[in-house]
Amino acid sequence: MPKLSIIVTAYNEKDRIEPKIKNTLALQYPREQLEVIIASDCSTDGTDDIATGFAEQGVKLVRAEERLGKENAQLAAINAASGDILVFSDVATEIPNDALLKLANYFSSPEVGSLSSEDRFITEEGKVAGEGAYVKYEMWLRSMESRLAGLVGLSGSFFAARAQVCQDWDIHSPSDFNTALNTAKAGLVAVSAPDVNGYYKDLKDPKKEYARKVRTVLRGMVGLSRHKDAMNPSKRGLFAFQVISHKLMRWAVPWCLLALFVVTLALVSRSWLYDLALIGQLAFYGVALLAHGVPRLQEIGPIRIVYFFVQVNIAVLHAGVKFLSGQRMTTWTPSAR
């Protein structure tokens, strides 16, 4: 049983911090081997006072000196942590009772440097949302990466890493990517743990969900731009191949789709093949537009996949425009789930 330090990052979470602390303290794990740290990103709404109220139960409050973002608050907690394994979690994440026991078991392998939980979403009715085609594909992809050179990105709301992996901490890069990169640098692997889950409530507002996607991609672009060596095969080997294919090429998809549409328009009427290509693209995007206007159509499997694909790529395009225009994200406000 390695000593675990659970780091919960919070910014103005007075309505949710107490249930989160109680959930954390109730987890199955030897109490003498568990340290709970609340990393406050300069909260101003009483979050810190609530966390301090749990001091007698062993909860430690670490407050960042200035509000520089989530990763800066995490760094302050890392410097104060004494655990062999650091477990990072957001306030919105509900952790199952036996998750820490399962998580610790993965680190019995000396090759494992970090671990990612798998996301599970809760509906308004309190039920676990069914896994769609995209989620199943994403989880399959993670399992393949784990077997090859390790994950290139962890679940940012619930992941764990050996303490030594977290020593080179970049406060301007997303911690989920930075930890995966540091794991590869240490000659270790980042693995996906399908039996370690984090539960989240679905965002009710589609606009907020879209904004979250844009924010996530933009942070990823900033992180990769700061660590270009992650794409150097001579330094990172297969990990670099995975970064290029999973990150960079994904972000290039909307630009390629846009270029395809423009080229098809230029070639239309020259051949029936180009006419058919244009009709196919117009129909594809038309289905997504119709589903956006009539939300109930999104419940139909094939239409939901088309709509989700288009929505995600518009978000990636939006993030790309922001990045190319010089916009960067320094501070962080959690999604109101």
Backbone as numpy.savetxt, mean C-alpha at the origin, in Angstrom:
# Nx Ny Nz CAx CAy CAz Cx Cy Cz
9.86 -16.97 19.86 9.02 -15.78 19.86 9.90 -14.53 19.86
10.13 -13.92 18.71 10.93 -12.69 18.68 10.16 -11.55 19.32
10.88 -10.56 19.83 10.21 -9.40 20.39 9.67 -8.54 19.24
8.40 -8.17 19.33 7.75 -7.37 18.30 7.51 -5.96 18.81
7.76 -4.98 17.98 7.38 -3.59 18.25 6.32 -3.21 17.23
5.09 -2.99 17.69 4.02 -2.58 16.79 3.99 -1.05 16.73
4.18 -0.51 15.54 4.20 0.94 15.34 2.92 1.34 14.61
2.07 2.08 15.30 0.81 2.55 14.73 0.96 4.03 14.40
0.91 4.36 13.13 1.07 5.76 12.70 -0.28 6.46 12.72
-0.31 7.66 13.31 -1.59 8.36 13.46 -1.41 9.86 13.23
-2.41 10.44 12.58 -2.49 11.90 12.46 -3.95 12.31 12.65
-4.23 13.00 13.74 -5.59 13.48 14.06 -6.62 12.34 13.97
-6.41 11.34 14.81 -7.26 10.15 14.81 -7.99 9.98 16.14
-8.46 11.06 16.74 -9.07 10.99 18.07 -10.31 10.08 18.11
-11.00 9.93 16.98 -12.20 9.10 16.96 -11.90 7.61 16.77
-10.68 7.29 16.32 -10.37 5.90 15.99 -9.18 5.32 16.74
-8.42 6.18 17.43 -7.18 5.70 18.04 -7.44 4.77 19.22
-8.48 5.03 20.02 -8.76 4.16 21.17 -9.16 2.75 20.75
-10.11 2.58 19.81 -10.42 1.21 19.34 -9.20 0.51 18.75
-8.34 1.26 18.06 -7.15 0.67 17.47 -6.19 0.16 18.55
-6.00 0.96 19.60 -5.10 0.55 20.68 -5.67 -0.69 21.39
-6.98 -0.69 21.63 -7.60 -1.84 22.29 -7.49 -3.09 21.43
-7.65 -2.94 20.12 -7.49 -4.07 19.20 -6.06 -4.61 19.26
-5.10 -3.72 19.34 -3.69 -4.11 19.37 -3.33 -4.82 20.67
-3.81 -4.28 21.79 -3.49 -4.87 23.09 -4.14 -6.24 23.28
-5.23 -6.49 22.55 -5.95 -7.76 22.69 -5.37 -8.87 21.83
-4.39 -8.57 20.98 -3.83 -9.57 20.08 -3.08 -10.65 20.86
-3.17 -11.87 20.37 -2.48 -12.99 21.01 -0.98 -12.90 20.74
-0.23 -12.70 21.81 1.23 -12.71 21.73 1.74 -12.51 23.15
2.84 -13.15 23.55 3.37 -12.96 24.90 3.58 -11.48 25.21
2.94 -11.01 26.25 2.94 -9.57 26.53 4.34 -9.02 26.76
5.21 -9.83 27.37 6.56 -9.36 27.64 7.40 -9.25 26.36
6.89 -9.82 25.29 7.59 -9.78 24.01 6.90 -8.84 23.01
6.03 -7.97 23.52 5.25 -7.08 22.64 5.36 -5.64 23.12
5.79 -4.78 22.22 5.89 -3.35 22.51 4.95 -2.61 21.57
4.15 -1.71 22.11 3.18 -0.95 21.32 3.57 0.53 21.32
3.79 1.07 20.12 4.20 2.47 19.98 3.21 3.20 19.07
2.71 4.33 19.54 1.87 5.20 18.71 2.76 6.31 18.16
2.92 6.33 16.85 3.76 7.34 16.19 2.86 8.47 15.70
2.87 9.57 16.42 2.00 10.70 16.08 2.71 11.66 15.14
2.06 11.95 14.02 2.61 12.89 13.04 2.14 14.31 13.39
2.49 14.72 14.64 2.13 16.04 15.15 0.61 16.25 15.16
-0.11 15.30 15.71 -1.57 15.41 15.81 -1.95 16.61 16.67
-3.08 17.23 16.33 -3.52 18.45 17.03 -4.93 18.33 17.61
-5.52 17.14 17.55 -6.93 17.00 17.93 -7.16 16.19 19.21
-6.12 15.93 19.97 -6.28 15.15 21.19 -5.91 13.69 21.05
-5.46 13.28 19.86 -5.03 11.90 19.64 -3.93 11.51 20.63
-2.96 12.39 20.83 -1.84 12.09 21.71 -2.29 11.89 23.15
-3.24 12.69 23.59 -3.74 12.56 24.97 -4.41 11.21 25.19
-5.18 10.76 24.19 -5.84 9.46 24.30 -4.80 8.35 24.37
-3.79 8.44 23.52 -2.73 7.42 23.52 -1.99 7.41 24.85
-1.72 8.58 25.42 -1.02 8.68 26.70 -1.82 8.02 27.81
-3.15 8.01 27.67 -4.00 7.39 28.67 -3.80 5.88 28.79
-3.13 5.28 27.83 -2.86 3.84 27.86 -1.43 3.54 28.29
-0.74 4.54 28.84 0.66 4.36 29.22 0.82 3.27 30.27
-0.12 3.16 31.21 -0.01 2.14 32.26 -0.13 0.72 31.69
-0.71 0.61 30.49 -0.81 -0.70 29.85 0.37 -0.96 28.90
1.35 -0.09 28.97 2.57 -0.31 28.21 2.62 0.36 26.85
1.62 1.18 26.55 1.61 1.87 25.26 2.50 3.11 25.33
3.40 3.22 24.37 4.34 4.34 24.33 3.96 5.31 23.21
3.91 6.60 23.54 3.64 7.63 22.53 4.95 8.25 22.08
5.17 8.25 20.76 6.33 8.92 20.18 5.79 9.97 19.21
6.10 11.20 19.44 5.60 12.30 18.61 6.71 12.89 17.76
6.47 13.01 16.46 7.46 13.61 15.57 7.69 15.07 15.96
8.90 15.55 15.76 9.22 16.93 16.13 8.51 17.94 15.24
8.27 17.56 13.99 7.51 18.42 13.08 6.77 17.55 12.09
5.70 18.10 11.52 4.87 17.30 10.63 5.50 17.25 9.24
6.19 16.14 8.96 6.85 15.95 7.67 6.28 14.75 6.93
5.26 14.10 7.49 4.66 12.98 6.79 4.73 11.69 7.57
4.05 10.70 7.03 3.91 9.40 7.68 5.26 8.75 7.96
6.14 8.74 6.96 7.42 8.05 7.11 8.30 8.73 8.16
8.18 10.04 8.32 8.97 10.73 9.34 8.50 10.33 10.73
7.18 10.21 10.91 6.65 9.75 12.20 7.08 8.31 12.46
7.09 7.49 11.43 7.54 6.11 11.59 9.01 6.06 11.99
9.82 6.95 11.42 11.24 6.98 11.75 11.45 7.30 13.23
10.67 8.24 13.74 10.77 8.58 15.16 10.47 7.36 16.03
9.48 6.57 15.62 9.13 5.36 16.36 10.19 4.28 16.21
10.77 4.16 15.01 11.83 3.18 14.78 13.00 3.44 15.73
13.35 4.71 15.88 14.47 5.07 16.76 14.18 4.76 18.22
12.90 4.68 18.57 12.52 4.41 19.96 12.18 2.94 20.20
12.10 2.15 19.12 11.66 0.75 19.24 12.81 -0.16 19.70
12.43 -1.21 20.43 13.42 -2.17 20.94 13.19 -3.58 20.41
12.20 -3.75 19.54 11.87 -5.08 19.04 12.82 -5.60 17.99
12.86 -6.92 17.86 13.64 -7.55 16.80 12.92 -7.41 15.46
11.58 -7.44 15.53 10.73 -7.28 14.35 9.85 -6.07 14.56
9.80 -5.18 13.58 8.96 -3.99 13.65 7.72 -4.22 12.80
6.56 -4.05 13.40 5.28 -4.26 12.72 4.62 -2.90 12.54
4.34 -2.53 11.30 3.76 -1.22 10.99 2.28 -1.37 10.65
1.47 -0.49 11.22 0.03 -0.56 10.97 -0.58 0.82 11.01
-1.63 1.02 10.22 -2.39 2.27 10.24 -3.56 2.12 11.21
-4.11 3.24 11.63 -5.22 3.23 12.57 -6.45 2.54 11.97
-6.65 2.68 10.67 -7.85 2.12 10.03 -7.81 0.61 9.88
-6.68 0.00 10.20 -6.50 -1.44 10.00 -6.91 -2.22 11.24
-7.80 -3.16 11.07 -8.14 -4.07 12.15 -7.37 -5.37 11.95
-6.63 -5.77 12.98 -5.76 -6.94 12.88 -6.43 -8.12 13.59
-6.53 -9.27 12.93 -7.12 -10.46 13.55 -6.33 -10.91 14.78
-7.00 -11.60 15.68 -6.45 -11.97 16.98 -5.16 -12.76 16.90
-5.04 -13.67 15.93 -3.87 -14.54 15.86 -2.84 -14.11 14.82
-3.00 -12.90 14.28 -2.14 -12.46 13.17 -0.67 -12.36 13.57
-0.39 -11.89 14.79 1.01 -11.72 15.19 1.72 -13.05 15.35
1.02 -14.05 15.83 1.61 -15.39 15.97 1.98 -15.95 14.59
1.08 -15.76 13.63 1.36 -16.22 12.27 2.50 -15.42 11.65
2.46 -14.11 11.88 3.48 -13.22 11.33 4.87 -13.60 11.84
4.99 -13.81 13.15 6.29 -14.12 13.75 6.85 -15.43 13.20
5.98 -16.35 12.86 6.42 -17.65 12.36 7.19 -17.53 11.05
6.81 -16.56 10.20 7.51 -16.37 8.92 8.98 -15.99 9.14
9.22 -15.23 10.22 10.58 -14.74 10.47 11.48 -15.81 11.09
10.95 -17.02 11.29 11.80 -18.12 11.73 12.76 -18.52 10.61
12.43 -18.13 9.37 13.33 -18.35 8.25 14.31 -17.18 8.17
15.61 -17.43 8.24 16.60 -16.33 8.21 16.64 -15.57 6.88
16.02 -16.14 5.84 16.03 -15.47 4.54 14.98 -14.38 4.43
13.96 -14.43 5.30 12.87 -13.46 5.24 13.27 -12.17 5.96
13.25 -11.06 5.23 13.61 -9.77 5.81 12.40 -8.91 6.12
11.33 -9.09 5.34 10.11 -8.33 5.58 8.91 -9.13 5.09
7.75 -8.71 5.52 6.53 -9.46 5.24 5.37 -8.50 4.99
4.53 -8.86 4.03 3.35 -8.06 3.73 2.09 -8.85 4.06
1.15 -8.19 4.71 -0.16 -8.80 4.93 -0.94 -8.75 3.62
-2.09 -9.38 3.60 -3.00 -9.28 2.46 -4.25 -8.52 2.90
-4.71 -7.64 2.03 -5.83 -6.77 2.37 -7.17 -7.48 2.24
-8.04 -7.21 3.20 -9.43 -7.68 3.14 -10.33 -6.49 3.46
-11.34 -6.28 2.63 -12.19 -5.11 2.80 -13.55 -5.49 3.38
-14.03 -4.64 4.28 -15.30 -4.85 4.96 -16.36 -3.92 4.38
-17.52 -4.48 4.05 -18.61 -3.67 3.51 -19.31 -2.92 4.64
-20.25 -2.03 4.26 -21.01 -1.29 5.25 -21.83 -2.22 6.14
-22.18 -3.40 5.62 -22.96 -4.37 6.39 -22.08 -5.21 7.32
-20.77 -4.95 7.29 -19.87 -5.68 8.17 -19.39 -7.00 7.62
-19.62 -7.25 6.33 -19.20 -8.50 5.72 -17.90 -8.29 4.95
-17.12 -9.37 4.83 -15.88 -9.30 4.04 -16.25 -9.28 2.57
-15.78 -8.26 1.88 -16.10 -8.12 0.46 -15.48 -9.27 -0.33
-16.22 -9.74 -1.34 -15.73 -10.83 -2.17 -14.51 -10.41 -2.97
-13.63 -11.34 -3.24 -12.43 -11.05 -4.01 -12.76 -10.97 -5.48
-12.51 -9.83 -6.08 -12.73 -9.66 -7.50 -11.57 -10.20 -8.31
-11.71 -10.13 -9.62 -10.68 -10.66 -10.52 -9.35 -9.94 -10.31
-9.40 -8.62 -10.10 -8.16 -7.87 -9.94 -7.43 -8.28 -8.66
-8.19 -8.40 -7.56 -7.57 -8.77 -6.28 -6.94 -10.14 -6.38
-7.65 -11.08 -7.00 -7.10 -12.43 -7.16 -5.82 -12.41 -7.99
-5.83 -11.60 -9.05 -4.63 -11.47 -9.89 -3.48 -10.86 -9.10
-3.79 -9.82 -8.32 -2.76 -9.13 -7.55 -2.15 -10.07 -6.51
-2.98 -10.85 -5.84 -2.46 -11.79 -4.83 -1.63 -12.89 -5.49
-2.04 -13.36 -6.67 -1.25 -14.35 -7.40 0.11 -13.76 -7.78
0.08 -12.50 -8.24 1.32 -11.83 -8.63 2.26 -11.71 -7.44
1.71 -11.37 -6.27 2.53 -11.26 -5.07 3.18 -12.60 -4.71
2.41 -13.66 -4.84 2.96 -14.98 -4.51 4.10 -15.35 -5.45
3.98 -14.97 -6.73 5.04 -15.25 -7.69 6.29 -14.41 -7.38
6.09 -13.14 -7.03 7.23 -12.30 -6.68 7.95 -12.82 -5.45
7.17 -13.29 -4.48 7.76 -13.84 -3.26 8.69 -15.01 -3.57
8.31 -15.80 -4.56 9.09 -16.99 -4.92 10.29 -16.64 -5.79
10.28 -15.47 -6.43 11.36 -15.10 -7.33 12.43 -14.29 -6.57
12.25 -12.99 -6.50 13.25 -12.14 -5.84 12.67 -11.33 -4.70
11.42 -11.62 -4.32 10.80 -10.88 -3.23 9.88 -9.78 -3.73
8.94 -9.37 -2.88 7.99 -8.33 -3.25 8.70 -7.00 -3.52
8.13 -6.21 -4.44 8.66 -4.88 -4.71 7.85 -3.81 -3.98
6.80 -4.23 -3.31 5.98 -3.30 -2.53 5.15 -4.09 -1.54
5.05 -3.57 -0.31 4.28 -4.24 0.73 2.93 -3.55 0.90
2.05 -4.16 1.67 0.79 -3.51 1.99 1.08 -2.41 3.00
0.96 -1.16 2.57 1.39 -0.04 3.40 0.67 0.09 4.73
-0.49 -0.53 4.87 -1.27 -0.39 6.09 -0.96 -1.45 7.14
-0.26 -2.51 6.75 0.06 -3.59 7.70 1.19 -4.43 7.13
2.41 -4.20 7.61 3.55 -5.00 7.17 4.56 -5.06 8.31
5.55 -5.92 8.15 6.56 -6.10 9.20 7.94 -6.27 8.57
8.97 -5.95 9.34 10.34 -6.09 8.85 11.30 -6.26 10.02
12.42 -6.91 9.75 13.46 -7.00 10.78 13.98 -5.60 11.09
14.38 -5.38 12.31 14.82 -4.05 12.74 15.99 -3.55 11.90
16.92 -4.45 11.55 18.09 -4.00 10.78 17.71 -3.55 9.37
16.62 -4.09 8.83 16.16 -3.68 7.51 15.66 -2.24 7.52
15.21 -1.77 8.69 14.60 -0.44 8.79 15.60 0.66 9.16
16.87 0.34 9.21 17.86 1.34 9.63 18.05 2.43 8.57
18.04 2.07 7.29 18.19 3.05 6.21 16.79 3.49 5.78
16.22 4.44 6.50 14.82 4.82 6.34 14.72 6.16 5.61
14.11 6.16 4.46 13.95 7.37 3.66 12.57 7.97 3.94
12.53 9.12 4.59 11.24 9.71 4.98 10.49 10.31 3.79
11.13 10.39 2.63 10.48 10.96 1.45 10.01 9.90 0.46
10.16 8.64 0.83 9.70 7.54 -0.03 8.65 6.73 0.73
7.68 6.16 0.02 6.67 5.33 0.69 7.34 4.19 1.45
6.96 4.00 2.69 7.61 2.99 3.52 7.41 1.58 2.98
6.28 1.33 2.29 6.06 -0.02 1.77 7.05 -0.37 0.67
7.41 0.61 -0.18 8.40 0.37 -1.23 9.81 0.41 -0.66
10.07 1.39 0.20 11.40 1.56 0.77 11.84 0.33 1.56
10.89 -0.28 2.29 11.21 -1.46 3.08 11.52 -2.65 2.17
10.75 -2.80 1.09 11.02 -3.88 0.14 12.40 -3.71 -0.49
12.74 -2.47 -0.84 14.05 -2.19 -1.44 15.18 -2.46 -0.44
15.00 -2.01 0.79 16.03 -2.24 1.81 16.20 -3.73 2.09
15.11 -4.48 1.98 15.18 -5.92 2.18 16.06 -6.55 1.10
15.84 -6.12 -0.15 16.65 -6.64 -1.26 18.12 -6.25 -1.10
18.37 -5.02 -0.66 19.75 -4.56 -0.46 20.46 -5.40 0.59
19.69 -5.88 1.57 20.28 -6.68 2.66 20.47 -8.14 2.26
20.09 -8.48 1.02 20.23 -9.84 0.56 19.14 -10.76 1.10
18.04 -10.18 1.56 16.92 -10.94 2.10 15.73 -10.82 1.15
14.63 -11.48 1.47 13.46 -11.41 0.61 12.26 -10.86 1.38
11.40 -10.16 0.65 10.12 -9.69 1.20 9.04 -10.62 0.69
8.28 -11.19 1.60 7.30 -12.22 1.21 5.88 -11.77 1.50
4.96 -12.35 0.76 3.54 -12.14 0.99 3.03 -13.23 1.91
2.19 -12.85 2.88 1.66 -13.82 3.84 0.14 -13.91 3.68
-0.35 -14.87 2.92 -1.78 -14.97 2.66 -2.62 -15.27 3.89
-1.99 -15.77 4.96 -2.75 -16.06 6.18 -2.63 -14.95 7.22
-1.96 -13.86 6.87 -1.88 -12.68 7.74 -2.66 -11.56 7.06
-3.81 -11.25 7.57 -4.70 -10.30 6.91 -4.88 -9.00 7.69
-5.14 -7.94 6.95 -5.53 -6.67 7.55 -6.90 -6.31 7.02
-7.81 -5.94 7.90 -9.20 -5.65 7.50 -9.43 -4.14 7.49
-10.08 -3.69 6.40 -10.32 -2.26 6.21 -11.77 -2.05 5.76
-12.31 -0.90 6.09 -13.63 -0.55 5.60 -13.50 0.09 4.23
-14.40 -0.27 3.33 -14.41 0.34 2.00 -14.67 1.83 2.11
-14.00 2.61 1.29 -14.30 4.04 1.21 -15.66 4.22 0.56
-16.56 4.95 1.23 -17.91 5.11 0.72 -17.96 6.04 -0.48
-17.11 7.05 -0.49 -17.13 8.07 -1.52 -16.17 7.68 -2.66
-16.69 7.44 -3.87 -15.83 7.08 -5.00 -14.78 8.13 -5.30
-15.10 9.41 -5.05 -14.14 10.48 -5.29 -12.94 10.35 -4.35
-13.21 9.97 -3.10 -12.12 9.79 -2.15 -11.27 8.57 -2.52
-11.92 7.54 -3.02 -11.19 6.35 -3.44 -10.29 6.66 -4.63
-10.80 7.47 -5.56 -10.01 7.89 -6.71 -8.82 8.74 -6.25
-9.08 9.67 -5.33 -8.00 10.52 -4.82 -6.94 9.69 -4.11
-7.37 8.63 -3.41 -6.43 7.75 -2.74 -5.54 7.04 -3.75
-6.13 6.59 -4.87 -5.35 5.93 -5.92 -4.30 6.87 -6.49
-4.71 8.11 -6.79 -3.78 9.10 -7.34 -2.65 9.36 -6.35
-3.01 9.53 -5.09 -2.01 9.79 -4.06 -1.03 8.64 -3.92
-1.53 7.41 -3.95 -0.68 6.23 -3.79 0.31 6.10 -4.94
-0.17 6.30 -6.17 0.71 6.19 -7.34 1.74 7.31 -7.34
1.32 8.52 -7.00 2.25 9.65 -6.98 3.37 9.41 -5.97
3.01 8.90 -4.79 4.02 8.59 -3.78 4.97 7.51 -4.29
4.43 6.52 -5.02 5.27 5.48 -5.58 6.25 6.02 -6.61
5.78 6.93 -7.45 6.66 7.54 -8.46 7.78 8.34 -7.80
7.43 9.06 -6.75 8.45 9.83 -6.04 9.49 8.89 -5.43
9.01 7.81 -4.83 9.92 6.86 -4.21 10.88 6.24 -5.21
10.37 5.84 -6.37 11.23 5.21 -7.37 12.21 6.21 -7.96
11.78 7.46 -8.10 12.68 8.49 -8.64 13.84 8.77 -7.69
13.63 8.51 -6.41 14.68 8.73 -5.41 15.60 7.51 -5.28
15.17 6.38 -5.82 15.97 5.16 -5.70 16.05 4.46 -7.06
16.63 5.17 -8.02 16.71 4.63 -9.38 17.56 3.37 -9.45
18.46 3.18 -8.47 19.30 1.99 -8.48 18.47 0.72 -8.33
17.22 0.86 -7.89 16.35 -0.31 -7.77 16.05 -0.93 -9.13
16.26 -0.16 -10.21 16.00 -0.65 -11.56 17.28 -1.07 -12.28
18.38 -1.15 -11.54 19.67 -1.52 -12.13 19.91 -3.02 -11.94
19.78 -3.82 -13.02 19.95 -5.28 -12.89 21.33 -5.69 -12.39
22.35 -4.89 -12.68 23.70 -5.25 -12.24 23.84 -5.15 -10.73
22.97 -4.34 -10.11 23.01 -4.19 -8.65 21.93 -5.03 -7.96
20.75 -5.09 -8.57 19.61 -5.71 -7.90 19.13 -7.00 -8.56
19.70 -7.38 -9.70 19.35 -8.64 -10.33 17.88 -8.75 -10.70
17.25 -9.87 -10.35 15.85 -10.11 -10.69 14.91 -9.12 -10.00
15.34 -8.61 -8.86 14.51 -7.62 -8.16 14.31 -6.39 -9.05
15.37 -5.98 -9.78 15.28 -4.84 -10.68 14.28 -5.12 -11.81
14.32 -6.34 -12.34 13.36 -6.73 -13.38 11.92 -6.60 -12.86
11.71 -7.05 -11.62 10.37 -6.98 -11.03 9.93 -5.54 -10.81
10.86 -4.68 -10.39 10.52 -3.27 -10.18 10.11 -2.62 -11.50
10.88 -2.91 -12.56 10.57 -2.31 -13.86 9.22 -2.79 -14.38
8.96 -4.09 -14.26 7.72 -4.64 -14.80 6.50 -4.32 -13.93
6.67 -4.41 -12.61 5.53 -4.20 -11.71 5.22 -2.73 -11.49
6.26 -1.90 -11.45 6.07 -0.48 -11.17 6.07 0.35 -12.47
7.26 0.45 -13.08 7.45 1.38 -14.20 6.54 1.07 -15.38
6.47 -0.20 -15.78 5.66 -0.55 -16.95 4.17 -0.39 -16.68
3.76 -0.62 -15.45 2.36 -0.39 -15.10 2.01 1.09 -15.25
2.91 1.95 -14.78 2.66 3.38 -14.87 2.68 3.87 -16.31
3.29 3.11 -17.21 3.35 3.49 -18.62 2.09 3.10 -19.38
1.29 2.20 -18.81 0.11 1.68 -19.51 -0.84 2.78 -20.01
-1.28 3.74 -19.18 -2.22 4.74 -19.70 -1.65 5.59 -20.83
-0.36 5.86 -20.77 0.27 6.63 -21.85 0.28 5.82 -23.14
0.52 4.52 -23.03 0.50 3.64 -24.21 -0.91 3.52 -24.77
-1.90 3.45 -23.88 -3.29 3.38 -24.34 -3.69 4.67 -25.06
-3.24 5.80 -24.53 -3.52 7.08 -25.16 -2.86 7.17 -26.53
-1.60 6.73 -26.60 -0.88 6.74 -27.88 -1.55 5.79 -28.88
-2.01 4.65 -28.41 -2.70 3.69 -29.28 -3.96 4.30 -29.88
-4.71 5.03 -29.06 -5.94 5.64 -29.53 -5.65 6.71 -30.59
-4.63 7.53 -30.35 -4.26 8.59 -31.30 -3.80 7.98 -32.62
-2.97 6.95 -32.54 -2.45 6.31 -33.76 -3.60 5.64 -34.53
-4.52 5.02 -33.81 -5.66 4.38 -34.46 -6.51 5.41 -35.20
-6.72 6.57 -34.58 -7.47 7.65 -35.23 -6.77 8.08 -36.52
-5.44 8.15 -36.48 -4.69 8.60 -37.65 -4.76 7.58 -38.79
-4.92 6.30 -38.45 -4.92 5.24 -39.46 -6.31 4.79 -39.88
-7.34 5.31 -39.24 -8.69 4.86 -39.52 -9.03 5.11 -41.00
-9.81 4.25 -41.57 -10.26 4.26 -42.98 -9.18 3.77 -43.95
-7.97 3.53 -43.47 -6.93 2.98 -44.35 -7.08 1.48 -44.50
-7.71 0.87 -43.49 -7.91 -0.57 -43.54 -9.05 -0.93 -42.59
-9.75 -2.03 -42.89 -10.82 -2.46 -42.01 -10.30 -2.83 -40.63
-9.00 -3.23 -40.58 -8.41 -3.61 -39.30 -8.35 -2.41 -38.35
-7.97 -1.24 -38.92 -7.89 -0.04 -38.09 -9.28 0.45 -37.69
-10.24 0.29 -38.59 -11.62 0.64 -38.26 -12.13 -0.21 -37.09
-11.82 -1.49 -37.16 -12.25 -2.41 -36.11 -11.56 -2.08 -34.78
-10.29 -1.70 -34.86 -9.54 -1.34 -33.64 -10.15 -0.11 -32.99
-10.56 0.87 -33.80 -11.16 2.08 -33.25 -12.51 1.78 -32.61
-13.31 0.97 -33.31 -14.63 0.60 -32.77 -14.46 -0.13 -31.44
-13.49 -1.02 -31.38 -13.24 -1.78 -30.15 -12.86 -0.88 -28.99
-12.00 0.08 -29.26 -11.58 1.00 -28.19 -12.72 1.89 -27.74
-13.49 2.41 -28.71 -14.64 3.26 -28.36 -15.67 2.49 -27.54
-15.88 1.23 -27.90 -16.83 0.41 -27.15 -16.33 0.14 -25.74
-15.04 -0.13 -25.62 -14.44 -0.43 -24.31 -14.59 0.77 -23.37
-14.18 1.95 -23.87 -14.27 3.14 -23.02 -15.71 3.58 -22.82
-16.56 3.28 -23.81 -17.98 3.60 -23.68 -18.63 2.82 -22.54
-18.24 1.54 -22.41 -18.77 0.71 -21.32 -18.37 1.30 -19.97
-17.11 1.73 -19.86 -16.63 2.33 -18.61 -17.37 3.61 -18.30
-17.61 4.43 -19.32 -18.32 5.69 -19.13 -19.77 5.44 -18.71
-20.40 4.46 -19.32 -21.78 4.11 -18.98 -21.86 3.60 -17.54
-20.89 2.78 -17.13 -20.88 2.26 -15.77 -20.66 3.38 -14.75
-19.90 4.39 -15.15 -19.68 5.53 -14.26 -20.97 6.31 -14.06
-21.75 6.44 -15.13 -23.01 7.17 -15.05 -24.14 6.37 -14.42
-24.06 5.05 -14.55 -25.09 4.16 -13.97 -24.37 3.17 -13.04
-24.13 3.55 -11.78 -23.32 2.75 -10.85 -23.78 1.31 -10.68
-25.09 1.05 -10.81 -25.55 -0.33 -10.60 -24.99 -1.30 -11.64
-24.57 -0.76 -12.79 -23.96 -1.63 -13.81 -22.61 -2.17 -13.35
-22.00 -1.51 -12.37 -20.71 -1.95 -11.87 -20.80 -3.27 -11.10
-22.02 -3.70 -10.82 -22.21 -4.97 -10.12 -22.08 -6.17 -11.08
-22.11 -5.89 -12.38 -21.98 -6.95 -13.38 -20.49 -7.23 -13.60
-20.09 -8.48 -13.40 -18.68 -8.86 -13.42 -17.83 -8.28 -14.53
-18.10 -8.59 -15.80 -17.26 -8.08 -16.89 -17.24 -6.55 -16.95
-18.39 -5.92 -16.69 -18.44 -4.46 -16.72 -17.61 -3.88 -15.57
-17.67 -4.52 -14.42 -16.89 -4.05 -13.27 -15.40 -4.08 -13.57
-14.94 -5.13 -14.26 -13.52 -5.24 -14.60 -13.11 -4.11 -15.56
-13.95 -3.86 -16.58 -13.66 -2.78 -17.53 -13.63 -1.44 -16.82
-14.63 -1.20 -15.98 -14.71 0.08 -15.27 -13.50 0.27 -14.35
-13.15 -0.76 -13.61 -12.02 -0.67 -12.69 -10.72 -0.43 -13.44
-10.54 -1.13 -14.56 -9.33 -0.99 -15.36 -9.17 0.46 -15.85
-10.24 1.01 -16.37 -10.19 2.38 -16.90 -9.98 3.38 -15.77
-10.69 3.20 -14.66 -10.56 4.12 -13.54 -9.14 4.13 -12.99
-8.56 2.96 -12.83 -7.19 2.87 -12.30 -6.21 3.56 -13.23
-6.35 3.34 -14.53 -5.40 3.93 -15.47 -5.57 5.43 -15.62
-6.79 5.93 -15.44 -6.98 7.38 -15.41 -6.28 7.96 -14.18
-6.38 7.26 -13.05 -5.71 7.70 -11.83 -4.19 7.69 -12.00
-3.68 6.66 -12.66 -2.24 6.58 -12.92 -1.80 7.72 -13.84
-2.60 7.99 -14.87 -2.31 9.10 -15.79 -2.31 10.42 -15.04
-3.30 10.61 -14.19 -3.42 11.83 -13.38 -2.19 12.00 -12.49
-1.79 10.91 -11.84 -0.61 10.95 -10.98 0.65 11.25 -11.79
0.73 10.67 -13.00 1.88 10.92 -13.85 2.00 12.37 -14.26
0.87 12.99 -14.57 0.87 14.41 -14.94 1.33 15.25 -13.76
0.84 14.91 -12.56 1.26 15.63 -11.36 2.76 15.49 -11.14
3.27 14.26 -11.31 4.69 14.03 -11.08 5.53 14.79 -12.09
5.16 14.72 -13.37 5.93 15.40 -14.42 5.87 16.92 -14.30
4.79 17.42 -13.66 4.67 18.87 -13.46 5.42 19.34 -12.21
6.04 18.39 -11.53 6.86 18.75 -10.37 6.17 18.64 -9.03
4.93 18.15 -9.01 4.22 18.05 -7.74 4.70 16.85 -6.94
4.94 17.07 -5.66 5.37 16.01 -4.76 4.50 16.06 -3.51
4.43 14.92 -2.81 3.65 14.86 -1.57 4.61 14.76 -0.39
4.48 15.69 0.55 5.34 15.65 1.73 4.56 15.24 2.97
3.35 15.76 3.14 2.55 15.40 4.29 1.53 14.35 3.90
0.80 13.86 4.90 -0.07 12.70 4.70 -1.30 12.85 5.56
-2.45 12.63 4.95 -3.71 12.62 5.69 -4.40 11.29 5.43
-4.66 10.50 6.47 -5.25 9.18 6.29 -6.62 9.27 5.65
-7.00 8.23 4.87 -8.33 8.16 4.28 -9.35 7.94 5.38
-10.46 8.66 5.29 -11.49 8.56 6.31 -12.37 7.35 6.02
-11.91 6.17 6.45 -12.65 4.93 6.18 -13.74 4.75 7.23
